[in-house]
Amino acid sequence: MQMPRRLFNGHHYGPIPIRCAVRQGCPMSMALYALCLHLFRPLLELQLPSIRIGRHSRPTSVVVYAHYVIIFVTPAADFTIIEEAVQLIERASSSVINQRNRRP
């Protein structure tokens, strides 16, 4: 299925073909990562139950530090919410999580 071309600032644009992944060490990689997390984190925080970590912290369900994402799962149904959020971000960004290189 071909995406329709649209008009933006007087110019036509359409899908941008992606021919390779972001290379390790690319200065753009951190900005792309932050952009994805900007969508992913609030999506999960709205749907997952929050827990309090420490006495003086606010309740949360997702902690992000550098390139690590920690998601606190309470009931087993939370895994379905996480999977649906990942699929939504994948569809919205036309990206796919690489399951082959996942670390245990």
Secondary structure in CASP SS format (residue, H / E / C, confidence):
PFRMAT SS
TARGET T0000
AUTHOR 0000-0000-0000
METHOD secondary structure of the structure
MODEL  1
M C 1.00
Q C 1.00
M C 1.00
P C 1.00
R C 1.00
R E 1.00
L E 1.00
F E 1.00
N C 1.00
G C 1.00
H E 1.00
H E 1.00
Y E 1.00
G C 1.00
P C 1.00
I C 1.00
P C 1.00
I C 1.00
R C 1.00
C C 1.00
A C 1.00
V C 1.00
R C 1.00
Q C 1.00
G C 1.00
C C 1.00
P C 1.00
M H 1.00
S H 1.00
M H 1.00
A H 1.00
L H 1.00
Y H 1.00
A H 1.00
L H 1.00
C H 1.00
L H 1.00
H H 1.00
L H 1.00
F H 1.00
R H 1.00
P H 1.00
L H 1.00
L H 1.00
E H 1.00
L H 1.00
Q H 1.00
L C 1.00
P C 1.00
S C 1.00
I E 1.00
R C 1.00
I C 1.00
G C 1.00
R C 1.00
H C 1.00
S C 1.00
R C 1.00
P C 1.00
T E 1.00
S C 1.00
V E 1.00
V E 1.00
V E 1.00
Y E 1.00
A C 1.00
H C 1.00
Y E 1.00
V E 1.00
I E 1.00
I E 1.00
F C 1.00
V C 1.00
T C 1.00
P C 1.00
A C 1.00
A C 1.00
D H 1.00
F H 1.00
T H 1.00
I H 1.00
I H 1.00
E H 1.00
E H 1.00
A H 1.00
V H 1.00
Q H 1.00
L H 1.00
I H 1.00
E H 1.00
R H 1.00
A H 1.00
S H 1.00
S C 1.00
S C 1.00
V C 1.00
I C 1.00
N C 1.00
Q C 1.00
R C 1.00
N C 1.00
R C 1.00
R C 1.00
P C 1.00
END
